[in-house]
Amino acid sequence: MEKKWVKDEETEKAALLSETEAKKTSLMQSANNQIAPLQDAVDLDMATDVEKQTLADWKKYRVLLNRVDISTAPNIDWPPEPA
C-alpha cells in the first residue's frame, strides 16, 4: 500500500495567519517607534515643519496598517512605509 502525502490546508492557513499577524505587529511597532519622538517634539512645541509632516505621514501609515485584514493572507496589499 502506497502512502500519500496529505496536505493539511487548515494548518498551513493557520501558520500563514500567524506569520502575517507577526509581520503586522512588527510593522506597527516600527511605526510607533517612529511616531513617539516626533509626537514628543510636537507636544513640546519643538517640532520643525519637516518633523510635523513626517509625523502626519507616519500616523497615516499606522492607520492604513491597522486596517490591513490579515485574514486575506497571502493576498495583502501592505501600505508603503513613509520615505
Distance bins in CASP14 RR format, pairs under 12 A and 6 or more apart:
PFRMAT RR
TARGET T0000
AUTHOR 0000-0000-0000
RMODE 2
METHOD distances of the structure
MODEL  1
6 12 0 0 0 0 0 1 0 0 0 0 0
7 13 0 0 0 0 0 1 0 0 0 0 0
8 14 0 0 0 0 1 0 0 0 0 0 0
8 15 0 0 0 0 1 0 0 0 0 0 0
9 15 0 0 0 0 0 1 0 0 0 0 0
9 16 0 0 0 0 0 1 0 0 0 0 0
10 16 0 0 0 0 0 1 0 0 0 0 0
10 17 0 0 0 0 0 1 0 0 0 0 0
11 17 0 0 0 0 0 1 0 0 0 0 0
11 18 0 0 0 0 0 1 0 0 0 0 0
12 18 0 0 0 0 0 1 0 0 0 0 0
12 19 0 0 0 0 0 1 0 0 0 0 0
12 73 0 0 0 0 0 1 0 0 0 0 0
12 74 0 0 0 0 0 1 0 0 0 0 0
13 19 0 0 0 0 0 1 0 0 0 0 0
13 20 0 0 0 0 0 1 0 0 0 0 0
13 70 0 0 0 0 0 1 0 0 0 0 0
13 71 0 0 0 0 1 0 0 0 0 0 0
13 72 0 0 0 0 0 1 0 0 0 0 0
13 73 0 0 0 0 1 0 0 0 0 0 0
13 74 0 0 0 0 1 0 0 0 0 0 0
14 20 0 0 0 0 0 1 0 0 0 0 0
14 21 0 0 0 0 0 1 0 0 0 0 0
14 70 0 0 0 0 0 1 0 0 0 0 0
14 71 0 0 0 0 0 1 0 0 0 0 0
14 73 0 0 0 0 0 1 0 0 0 0 0
15 21 0 0 0 0 0 1 0 0 0 0 0
15 22 0 0 0 0 0 1 0 0 0 0 0
15 73 0 0 0 0 0 1 0 0 0 0 0
15 74 0 0 0 0 0 1 0 0 0 0 0
16 22 0 0 0 0 0 1 0 0 0 0 0
16 23 0 0 0 0 0 1 0 0 0 0 0
16 70 0 0 0 0 1 0 0 0 0 0 0
16 71 0 0 0 0 0 1 0 0 0 0 0
16 72 0 0 0 0 0 1 0 0 0 0 0
16 73 1 0 1 0 0 0 0 0 0 0 0
16 74 1 0 0 1 0 0 0 0 0 0 0
16 75 0 0 0 0 0 1 0 0 0 0 0
16 76 0 0 0 0 0 1 0 0 0 0 0
17 23 0 0 0 0 0 1 0 0 0 0 0
17 24 0 0 0 0 0 1 0 0 0 0 0
17 69 0 0 0 0 0 1 0 0 0 0 0
17 70 1 0 0 1 0 0 0 0 0 0 0
17 71 1 0 0 1 0 0 0 0 0 0 0
17 72 0 0 0 0 1 0 0 0 0 0 0
17 73 1 0 1 0 0 0 0 0 0 0 0
17 74 0 0 0 0 1 0 0 0 0 0 0
17 76 0 0 0 0 0 1 0 0 0 0 0
18 24 0 0 0 0 0 1 0 0 0 0 0
18 25 0 0 0 0 0 1 0 0 0 0 0
18 70 0 0 0 0 1 0 0 0 0 0 0
18 73 0 0 0 0 1 0 0 0 0 0 0
19 25 0 0 0 0 0 1 0 0 0 0 0
19 26 0 0 0 0 0 1 0 0 0 0 0
19 70 0 0 0 0 1 0 0 0 0 0 0
19 73 1 0 0 1 0 0 0 0 0 0 0
19 74 0 0 0 0 1 0 0 0 0 0 0
19 76 0 0 0 0 0 1 0 0 0 0 0
20 26 0 0 0 0 0 1 0 0 0 0 0
20 27 0 0 0 0 0 1 0 0 0 0 0
20 68 0 0 0 0 1 0 0 0 0 0 0
20 69 0 0 0 0 1 0 0 0 0 0 0
20 70 1 0 1 0 0 0 0 0 0 0 0
20 71 0 0 0 0 1 0 0 0 0 0 0
20 72 0 0 0 0 1 0 0 0 0 0 0
20 73 1 0 1 0 0 0 0 0 0 0 0
20 74 1 0 0 1 0 0 0 0 0 0 0
20 75 0 0 0 0 0 1 0 0 0 0 0
20 76 1 0 0 1 0 0 0 0 0 0 0
20 78 0 0 0 0 1 0 0 0 0 0 0
21 27 0 0 0 0 0 1 0 0 0 0 0
21 28 0 0 0 0 0 1 0 0 0 0 0
21 68 0 0 0 0 0 1 0 0 0 0 0
21 69 0 0 0 0 0 1 0 0 0 0 0
21 70 1 0 1 0 0 0 0 0 0 0 0
21 71 0 0 0 0 1 0 0 0 0 0 0
21 73 0 0 0 0 1 0 0 0 0 0 0
21 76 0 0 0 0 0 1 0 0 0 0 0
22 28 0 0 0 0 0 1 0 0 0 0 0
22 29 0 0 0 0 0 1 0 0 0 0 0
22 70 0 0 0 0 1 0 0 0 0 0 0
22 73 0 0 0 0 0 1 0 0 0 0 0
23 29 0 0 0 0 0 1 0 0 0 0 0
23 30 0 0 0 0 0 1 0 0 0 0 0
23 65 0 0 0 0 0 1 0 0 0 0 0
23 68 0 0 0 0 1 0 0 0 0 0 0
23 70 0 0 0 0 1 0 0 0 0 0 0
23 73 0 0 0 0 1 0 0 0 0 0 0
23 74 0 0 0 0 0 1 0 0 0 0 0
23 76 0 0 0 0 1 0 0 0 0 0 0
23 78 0 0 0 0 1 0 0 0 0 0 0
24 30 0 0 0 0 0 1 0 0 0 0 0
24 31 0 0 0 0 0 1 0 0 0 0 0
24 62 0 0 0 0 0 1 0 0 0 0 0
24 64 0 0 0 0 0 1 0 0 0 0 0
24 65 1 0 0 1 0 0 0 0 0 0 0
24 66 0 0 0 0 1 0 0 0 0 0 0
24 67 0 0 0 0 0 1 0 0 0 0 0
24 68 1 0 1 0 0 0 0 0 0 0 0
24 69 0 0 0 0 1 0 0 0 0 0 0
24 70 1 0 1 0 0 0 0 0 0 0 0
24 71 0 0 0 0 0 1 0 0 0 0 0
24 72 0 0 0 0 0 1 0 0 0 0 0
24 73 0 0 0 0 1 0 0 0 0 0 0
24 76 0 0 0 0 1 0 0 0 0 0 0
24 78 0 0 0 0 1 0 0 0 0 0 0
24 79 0 0 0 0 0 1 0 0 0 0 0
25 31 0 0 0 0 0 1 0 0 0 0 0
25 32 0 0 0 0 0 1 0 0 0 0 0
25 65 0 0 0 0 0 1 0 0 0 0 0
25 66 0 0 0 0 0 1 0 0 0 0 0
25 68 0 0 0 0 0 1 0 0 0 0 0
25 70 0 0 0 0 1 0 0 0 0 0 0
26 32 0 0 0 0 0 1 0 0 0 0 0
26 33 0 0 0 0 0 1 0 0 0 0 0
26 65 0 0 0 0 0 1 0 0 0 0 0
26 78 0 0 0 0 0 1 0 0 0 0 0
26 81 0 0 0 0 0 1 0 0 0 0 0
27 33 0 0 0 0 0 1 0 0 0 0 0
27 34 0 0 0 0 0 1 0 0 0 0 0
27 58 0 0 0 0 0 1 0 0 0 0 0
27 61 0 0 0 0 1 0 0 0 0 0 0
27 62 0 0 0 0 1 0 0 0 0 0 0
27 64 0 0 0 0 0 1 0 0 0 0 0
27 65 1 0 1 0 0 0 0 0 0 0 0
27 66 0 0 0 0 0 1 0 0 0 0 0
27 68 0 0 0 0 1 0 0 0 0 0 0
27 70 0 0 0 0 0 1 0 0 0 0 0
27 76 0 0 0 0 0 1 0 0 0 0 0
27 78 1 0 0 1 0 0 0 0 0 0 0
27 79 0 0 0 0 1 0 0 0 0 0 0
27 80 0 0 0 0 0 1 0 0 0 0 0
27 81 1 0 0 1 0 0 0 0 0 0 0
27 82 0 0 0 0 0 1 0 0 0 0 0
28 34 0 0 0 0 0 1 0 0 0 0 0
28 35 0 0 0 0 0 1 0 0 0 0 0
28 58 0 0 0 0 0 1 0 0 0 0 0
28 61 0 0 0 0 1 0 0 0 0 0 0
28 62 1 0 0 1 0 0 0 0 0 0 0
28 63 0 0 0 0 0 1 0 0 0 0 0
28 64 0 0 0 0 0 1 0 0 0 0 0
28 65 1 0 1 0 0 0 0 0 0 0 0
28 66 1 0 0 1 0 0 0 0 0 0 0
28 67 0 0 0 0 0 1 0 0 0 0 0
28 68 0 0 0 0 1 0 0 0 0 0 0
28 70 0 0 0 0 0 1 0 0 0 0 0
28 78 0 0 0 0 0 1 0 0 0 0 0
28 79 0 0 0 0 0 1 0 0 0 0 0
28 81 0 0 0 0 0 1 0 0 0 0 0
29 35 0 0 0 0 0 1 0 0 0 0 0
29 36 0 0 0 0 0 1 0 0 0 0 0
29 62 0 0 0 0 0 1 0 0 0 0 0
29 65 0 0 0 0 0 1 0 0 0 0 0
30 36 0 0 0 0 0 1 0 0 0 0 0
30 58 0 0 0 0 1 0 0 0 0 0 0
30 61 0 0 0 0 1 0 0 0 0 0 0
30 62 0 0 0 0 1 0 0 0 0 0 0
30 65 0 0 0 0 1 0 0 0 0 0 0
30 81 1 0 0 1 0 0 0 0 0 0 0
30 82 0 0 0 0 0 1 0 0 0 0 0
31 38 0 0 0 0 0 1 0 0 0 0 0
31 39 0 0 0 0 0 1 0 0 0 0 0
31 54 0 0 0 0 0 1 0 0 0 0 0
31 55 0 0 0 0 0 1 0 0 0 0 0
31 57 0 0 0 0 0 1 0 0 0 0 0
31 58 1 0 1 0 0 0 0 0 0 0 0
31 59 0 0 0 0 1 0 0 0 0 0 0
31 60 0 0 0 0 1 0 0 0 0 0 0
31 61 1 0 1 0 0 0 0 0 0 0 0
31 62 1 0 1 0 0 0 0 0 0 0 0
31 63 0 0 0 0 1 0 0 0 0 0 0
31 64 0 0 0 0 1 0 0 0 0 0 0
31 65 1 0 0 1 0 0 0 0 0 0 0
31 66 0 0 0 0 1 0 0 0 0 0 0
31 68 0 0 0 0 0 1 0 0 0 0 0
31 78 0 0 0 0 0 1 0 0 0 0 0
31 79 0 0 0 0 1 0 0 0 0 0 0
31 81 1 0 0 1 0 0 0 0 0 0 0
31 82 0 0 0 0 1 0 0 0 0 0 0
32 38 0 0 0 0 0 1 0 0 0 0 0
32 39 0 0 0 0 1 0 0 0 0 0 0
32 58 0 0 0 0 1 0 0 0 0 0 0
32 59 0 0 0 0 0 1 0 0 0 0 0
32 61 0 0 0 0 0 1 0 0 0 0 0
32 62 1 0 0 1 0 0 0 0 0 0 0
32 65 0 0 0 0 0 1 0 0 0 0 0
32 66 0 0 0 0 0 1 0 0 0 0 0
33 39 0 0 0 0 0 1 0 0 0 0 0
33 58 0 0 0 0 1 0 0 0 0 0 0
33 62 0 0 0 0 0 1 0 0 0 0 0
33 81 0 0 0 0 0 1 0 0 0 0 0
34 40 0 0 0 0 0 1 0 0 0 0 0
34 51 0 0 0 0 0 1 0 0 0 0 0
34 54 1 0 0 1 0 0 0 0 0 0 0
34 55 0 0 0 0 1 0 0 0 0 0 0
34 56 0 0 0 0 0 1 0 0 0 0 0
34 57 0 0 0 0 1 0 0 0 0 0 0
34 58 1 0 1 0 0 0 0 0 0 0 0
34 59 0 0 0 0 1 0 0 0 0 0 0
34 60 0 0 0 0 0 1 0 0 0 0 0
34 61 0 0 0 0 1 0 0 0 0 0 0
34 62 0 0 0 0 1 0 0 0 0 0 0
34 65 0 0 0 0 0 1 0 0 0 0 0
34 81 0 0 0 0 1 0 0 0 0 0 0
34 82 1 0 0 1 0 0 0 0 0 0 0
34 83 0 0 0 0 0 1 0 0 0 0 0
35 41 0 0 0 0 0 1 0 0 0 0 0
35 42 0 0 0 0 0 1 0 0 0 0 0
35 43 0 0 0 0 0 1 0 0 0 0 0
35 51 0 0 0 0 0 1 0 0 0 0 0
35 54 0 0 0 0 1 0 0 0 0 0 0
35 55 1 0 0 1 0 0 0 0 0 0 0
35 56 0 0 0 0 0 1 0 0 0 0 0
35 57 0 0 0 0 1 0 0 0 0 0 0
35 58 1 0 1 0 0 0 0 0 0 0 0
35 59 1 0 0 1 0 0 0 0 0 0 0
35 60 0 0 0 0 0 1 0 0 0 0 0
35 61 0 0 0 0 1 0 0 0 0 0 0
35 62 1 0 0 1 0 0 0 0 0 0 0
35 63 0 0 0 0 0 1 0 0 0 0 0
35 65 0 0 0 0 0 1 0 0 0 0 0
35 82 0 0 0 0 0 1 0 0 0 0 0
36 42 0 0 0 0 0 1 0 0 0 0 0
36 43 0 0 0 0 0 1 0 0 0 0 0
36 55 0 0 0 0 1 0 0 0 0 0 0
36 58 0 0 0 0 1 0 0 0 0 0 0
36 59 0 0 0 0 0 1 0 0 0 0 0
36 62 0 0 0 0 0 1 0 0 0 0 0
37 43 0 0 0 0 0 1 0 0 0 0 0
37 44 0 0 0 0 0 1 0 0 0 0 0
37 46 0 0 0 0 0 1 0 0 0 0 0
37 47 0 0 0 0 1 0 0 0 0 0 0
37 51 0 0 0 0 1 0 0 0 0 0 0
37 54 0 0 0 0 0 1 0 0 0 0 0
37 55 0 0 0 0 1 0 0 0 0 0 0
37 58 0 0 0 0 0 1 0 0 0 0 0
38 44 0 0 0 0 0 1 0 0 0 0 0
38 46 0 0 0 0 0 1 0 0 0 0 0
38 47 1 0 0 1 0 0 0 0 0 0 0
38 48 0 0 0 0 0 1 0 0 0 0 0
38 50 0 0 0 0 1 0 0 0 0 0 0
38 51 1 0 1 0 0 0 0 0 0 0 0
38 52 1 0 0 1 0 0 0 0 0 0 0
38 53 0 0 0 0 1 0 0 0 0 0 0
38 54 1 0 1 0 0 0 0 0 0 0 0
38 55 1 1 0 0 0 0 0 0 0 0 0
38 56 0 0 0 0 1 0 0 0 0 0 0
38 57 0 0 0 0 1 0 0 0 0 0 0
38 58 1 0 0 1 0 0 0 0 0 0 0
38 59 0 0 0 0 1 0 0 0 0 0 0
38 62 0 0 0 0 0 1 0 0 0 0 0
38 82 0 0 0 0 0 1 0 0 0 0 0
39 46 0 0 0 0 0 1 0 0 0 0 0
39 47 0 0 0 0 1 0 0 0 0 0 0
39 51 0 0 0 0 1 0 0 0 0 0 0
39 52 0 0 0 0 0 1 0 0 0 0 0
39 54 0 0 0 0 0 1 0 0 0 0 0
39 55 1 0 0 1 0 0 0 0 0 0 0
39 56 0 0 0 0 0 1 0 0 0 0 0
39 58 0 0 0 0 1 0 0 0 0 0 0
39 59 0 0 0 0 1 0 0 0 0 0 0
39 62 0 0 0 0 0 1 0 0 0 0 0
40 46 0 0 0 0 1 0 0 0 0 0 0
40 47 0 0 0 0 1 0 0 0 0 0 0
40 51 0 0 0 0 1 0 0 0 0 0 0
40 55 0 0 0 0 1 0 0 0 0 0 0
41 47 1 1 0 0 0 0 0 0 0 0 0
41 48 1 0 0 1 0 0 0 0 0 0 0
41 49 0 0 0 0 0 1 0 0 0 0 0
41 50 0 0 0 0 0 1 0 0 0 0 0
41 51 1 0 1 0 0 0 0 0 0 0 0
41 52 0 0 0 0 1 0 0 0 0 0 0
41 54 0 0 0 0 1 0 0 0 0 0 0
41 55 1 0 0 1 0 0 0 0 0 0 0
42 48 0 0 0 0 0 1 0 0 0 0 0
42 49 0 0 0 0 0 1 0 0 0 0 0
42 51 1 0 0 1 0 0 0 0 0 0 0
42 52 1 0 0 1 0 0 0 0 0 0 0
42 53 0 0 0 0 0 1 0 0 0 0 0
42 54 0 0 0 0 0 1 0 0 0 0 0
42 55 1 0 0 1 0 0 0 0 0 0 0
42 56 0 0 0 0 1 0 0 0 0 0 0
42 58 0 0 0 0 0 1 0 0 0 0 0
42 59 0 0 0 0 0 1 0 0 0 0 0
43 51 0 0 0 0 0 1 0 0 0 0 0
43 52 0 0 0 0 0 1 0 0 0 0 0
43 55 0 0 0 0 0 1 0 0 0 0 0
44 51 0 0 0 0 0 1 0 0 0 0 0
45 51 0 0 0 0 0 1 0 0 0 0 0
45 52 0 0 0 0 0 1 0 0 0 0 0
46 52 0 0 0 0 0 1 0 0 0 0 0
47 53 0 0 0 0 1 0 0 0 0 0 0
47 54 0 0 0 0 1 0 0 0 0 0 0
47 55 1 0 0 1 0 0 0 0 0 0 0
47 56 0 0 0 0 0 1 0 0 0 0 0
48 54 0 0 0 0 1 0 0 0 0 0 0
48 55 0 0 0 0 0 1 0 0 0 0 0
49 55 0 0 0 0 0 1 0 0 0 0 0
49 56 0 0 0 0 0 1 0 0 0 0 0
50 56 0 0 0 0 0 1 0 0 0 0 0
50 57 0 0 0 0 0 1 0 0 0 0 0
50 83 0 0 0 0 0 1 0 0 0 0 0
51 57 0 0 0 0 0 1 0 0 0 0 0
51 58 0 0 0 0 0 1 0 0 0 0 0
52 58 0 0 0 0 0 1 0 0 0 0 0
52 59 0 0 0 0 0 1 0 0 0 0 0
53 59 0 0 0 0 0 1 0 0 0 0 0
53 60 0 0 0 0 0 1 0 0 0 0 0
53 82 0 0 0 0 1 0 0 0 0 0 0
53 83 0 0 0 0 0 1 0 0 0 0 0
54 60 0 0 0 0 0 1 0 0 0 0 0
54 61 0 0 0 0 0 1 0 0 0 0 0
54 81 0 0 0 0 0 1 0 0 0 0 0
54 82 1 0 0 1 0 0 0 0 0 0 0
54 83 0 0 0 0 1 0 0 0 0 0 0
55 61 0 0 0 0 0 1 0 0 0 0 0
55 62 0 0 0 0 0 1 0 0 0 0 0
55 82 0 0 0 0 1 0 0 0 0 0 0
56 62 0 0 0 0 0 1 0 0 0 0 0
56 63 0 0 0 0 0 1 0 0 0 0 0
56 82 0 0 0 0 1 0 0 0 0 0 0
57 63 0 0 0 0 0 1 0 0 0 0 0
57 64 0 0 0 0 0 1 0 0 0 0 0
57 79 0 0 0 0 0 1 0 0 0 0 0
57 80 0 0 0 0 0 1 0 0 0 0 0
57 81 0 0 0 0 1 0 0 0 0 0 0
57 82 1 1 0 0 0 0 0 0 0 0 0
57 83 1 0 0 1 0 0 0 0 0 0 0
58 64 0 0 0 0 0 1 0 0 0 0 0
58 65 0 0 0 0 0 1 0 0 0 0 0
58 79 0 0 0 0 0 1 0 0 0 0 0
58 80 0 0 0 0 0 1 0 0 0 0 0
58 81 0 0 0 0 1 0 0 0 0 0 0
58 82 1 0 1 0 0 0 0 0 0 0 0
58 83 0 0 0 0 0 1 0 0 0 0 0
59 65 0 0 0 0 0 1 0 0 0 0 0
59 66 0 0 0 0 0 1 0 0 0 0 0
59 82 0 0 0 0 1 0 0 0 0 0 0
60 66 0 0 0 0 0 1 0 0 0 0 0
60 67 0 0 0 0 0 1 0 0 0 0 0
60 79 0 0 0 0 1 0 0 0 0 0 0
60 80 0 0 0 0 0 1 0 0 0 0 0
60 81 0 0 0 0 0 1 0 0 0 0 0
60 82 1 0 0 1 0 0 0 0 0 0 0
61 67 0 0 0 0 0 1 0 0 0 0 0
61 68 0 0 0 0 0 1 0 0 0 0 0
61 78 0 0 0 0 0 1 0 0 0 0 0
61 79 1 0 1 0 0 0 0 0 0 0 0
61 80 1 0 0 1 0 0 0 0 0 0 0
61 81 1 0 0 1 0 0 0 0 0 0 0
61 82 1 0 1 0 0 0 0 0 0 0 0
61 83 0 0 0 0 0 1 0 0 0 0 0
62 68 0 0 0 0 0 1 0 0 0 0 0
62 79 0 0 0 0 1 0 0 0 0 0 0
62 81 0 0 0 0 0 1 0 0 0 0 0
62 82 0 0 0 0 1 0 0 0 0 0 0
63 79 0 0 0 0 1 0 0 0 0 0 0
64 76 0 0 0 0 0 1 0 0 0 0 0
64 77 0 0 0 0 1 0 0 0 0 0 0
64 78 0 0 0 0 1 0 0 0 0 0 0
64 79 1 1 0 0 0 0 0 0 0 0 0
64 80 0 0 0 0 1 0 0 0 0 0 0
64 81 0 0 0 0 0 1 0 0 0 0 0
64 82 0 0 0 0 0 1 0 0 0 0 0
65 76 0 0 0 0 0 1 0 0 0 0 0
65 77 0 0 0 0 0 1 0 0 0 0 0
65 78 1 0 0 1 0 0 0 0 0 0 0
65 79 1 0 1 0 0 0 0 0 0 0 0
65 80 0 0 0 0 0 1 0 0 0 0 0
65 81 0 0 0 0 1 0 0 0 0 0 0
65 82 0 0 0 0 0 1 0 0 0 0 0
66 79 0 0 0 0 1 0 0 0 0 0 0
67 76 0 0 0 0 0 1 0 0 0 0 0
67 77 0 0 0 0 0 1 0 0 0 0 0
67 78 0 0 0 0 0 1 0 0 0 0 0
67 79 0 0 0 0 1 0 0 0 0 0 0
68 75 0 0 0 0 0 1 0 0 0 0 0
68 76 1 0 0 1 0 0 0 0 0 0 0
68 77 0 0 0 0 1 0 0 0 0 0 0
68 78 1 0 0 1 0 0 0 0 0 0 0
68 79 1 0 0 1 0 0 0 0 0 0 0
69 75 0 0 0 0 1 0 0 0 0 0 0
69 76 1 0 0 1 0 0 0 0 0 0 0
69 77 0 0 0 0 0 1 0 0 0 0 0
69 78 0 0 0 0 0 1 0 0 0 0 0
70 76 1 0 0 1 0 0 0 0 0 0 0
70 78 0 0 0 0 0 1 0 0 0 0 0
72 78 0 0 0 0 0 1 0 0 0 0 0
END
